Amino acid sequence: MSRIVINELEPQAYAALYGVEAYLDDSSLSAELRALLKLRASQINGCSFCINLHQTEIQQLGGSTARIDALSDWEESGLFSEAEQAALAATESLTLVTIAGLPEDIYQNLLRYFSENQVAQLFVLVATINAWNRLGRAMKSPG
């Protein structure tokens, strides 16, 4: 049984999300970091469409297959910088927000590597990819 296609039924909603994506593209977070965070949230949420999209994006940005493969075990891999690890920890906490919210230690660690504006941008990025993932899962978007 097919499901509704939100972007056909409510194109203004998609346009609004694309507007946030345009804002994020102009943010001071690097393109590779943005793609890594989007991929990690998508892995957690099980959105195959977004997983494929962001794996390809990372590869197009010159990211290594080894880092893509290690992303689900980023804490142990040794392939991610301390700043990336701080951002990944925050991404996981905000994606799994009902478990513990955003713990203070994870928030404070973000501030070691990112400006307050960058932290705000990161929060918007995580909220946005989680919205895309949930829409994809609701519509059962193909991978």
Secondary structure, 3 states (H helix, E strand, C coil): CCCCCHHHHCHHHHHHHHHHHHHHHCCCCCHHHHHHHHHHHHHHHCCHHHHHHHHHHHHHCCCCHHHHHHHHHHHHHCCCCHHHHHHHHHHHHHHCHHHHCCCHHHHHHHHHHCCHHHHHHHHHHHHHHHHHHHHHHHHCCCC
